[in-house]
Structure formats: C-alpha cells, structure tokens
Amino acid sequence: MYYQMGLTVPPQTPESEAVIERIPLTRGSIRSIMVAFPPGCCALCHVQVFDKGWQLVPWTPGESLAWDDYVFDLLQNYPLVAEPYELTVKAWNDDDSYEHNIFVGVLMEEGEVDTSFMEFMRALKEAA
C-alpha cells in the first residue's frame, strides 16, 4: 500500500513554528519513506519525519533533510505496530520570499510484523 501527502511551507517559517501534518497509515512494515524536494527549494526547506516522537527521517536526532530537485528514498522494514498508525511530518522554510511544496510518500506492507527491530531499539534506549 502506498500513501502520500503534499505539504506547503510558507516563506519565513521558523523551526519553532514548523508546519506539522500527519499521514494516517495502517499496521504493518514501512518499506520506504520518500521525501521529494521539487526544483527551486534550494535546500531552504527542511523536513523531519517522526513515529510517536521518534525521529525516523533523517535518522540523526535534531537533523533535517533539505535539498533541491531530489527525492530521498529512505528506511527499509520499519515495523509500525502501535496505534495510532501514523507518521508526523514537520517542515520549516528558511526562504524569505517563496513558499515550497514538499511531498512525502510511504510504501507499506500491511499485515503481520517482525518486531525484532523494535525490540532491539527499545533495548538500546533502555541501556542509554
């Protein structure tokens, strides 16, 4: 199953007032998260994707994707096993003149989920 959304980010939108949207999904494994920056973004529009506060894209906490005329295709086999089945997209825009339209797509495999990855991540978090 493929889900997508477009997001318009006005000019001069600071990170503290970022545009936040949710992508409703279903239980299953996320095979891919695609973030598309159309031509003209000039690496001024920033995007982060979260699952219940856990930053998935980019994987490094606090960092963001910002590019021009490029589609990132990231994350393979991430289990989505707890409600709500959704991702949160956060975007802001350093451009002082133009709004930017960003597109986010999620490719999912619905059904039973291998939870070993999540168990591994929980163990890492508890060890920290």
N, C-alpha and C positions, 0 to 999 in steps of 0.2 A: 504494500500500500504506500502511495506517495502523497505527502501533504506539503502544501506550500503557502507562503504568505508574502505579501509586499508590505513594505514599511516606508513611509515618507518621513524624513527627518528634516525639520525646518532649519534654516541657517541660524547660526549662533545659538545652538542648543548645547549647553554645557553638560558634562557628565552628571553633575548634581541634579539636573532637570531632564535626564535622558527620557526618550520615548521608550515605553515598555509595552510589549504586546505578548500575548500567549498564543501558542499553537496547540490546539487540542489534538491529542493523539489517542492511541489505544494501547492496551497491554501488549508487550512484545519486545522484540530486539530492534534497536535503531541500527541500521546498517550503515547509514551515511547521513551527515548533515552538510548541506551545501549552502554556502553564503556567496551571493553574487553581487559584485560591485560593478555597475554599468560604467561605460566611459564617462568621464567628467567628474568622478568622485575625488580624484587627485589625492587619495589617501587622507582625506579630511574627515570622512565619515567613519565612525568607529562602531563595531558590533561585538557583542558578547552573547553567548547562549548558555542558559542555566537549566538544570534539573533540580527543582526544590532547593535553590540556593547554592548548589554545587556547580561550579563553572566547568562546562564541557568544551566550549569553544571560545578562545583558544584554551588549551589545557592549563596553561600557566595562569594561576590566580592573579587578578588585577590587570592582566594584559588584555588587549583588544585586537581584533583584525581591522585593518584599514588599508585599502588598496584602490586601484583604478583599473577598470576593464579586465576583471579577473573573477573566476569562480573557484572558490575553495571547496574541495570535496574531502571532508574530514570524518574521523571517528568511525570505527568499524565494530559492530557487535556490542553495543551498549545496551544492557537489559533495562527496560522500563517496567518495573514490577509493582510499584506502589502508587496508589491514587494520590493526587489527581494525575492522570496520564496526560501530561502536557510539558512543553518546554517554554521557558521565558526568554524572550529576545530583548536585549537592551541596546539602544543605539543613541549616539550623540554626534553632533556635527560641528567641527571647528571652522567650517567655511563661513565667512562673514557676508556672503552675497547670495548663495544658491542653496535651495533645498536639494536633498538627494534621496533617491528611491533605491532601497536595498531589498533584495529578495532572499528568502530563506526557504530551503526545501528539506524535507525529512523523508528518507526512504526507510520504511519499517517492514519487518517480517512479523506478522501477528501470530499469536499462539503461545505455546509453552516456551519458557525462557530458561537458558542456562544461567544460573545465578552465581556461579563460581567467581566471576569478575567482581560482582558487588560484594561478595563475602571477603574477597581479597582487599578491596578498597576500605571496607569497614575495619578490617584488622589493621591496616596501615593507619587509619585515622585514630583508632583506639591506642595504638602504640606511640603515637606522637605526643 
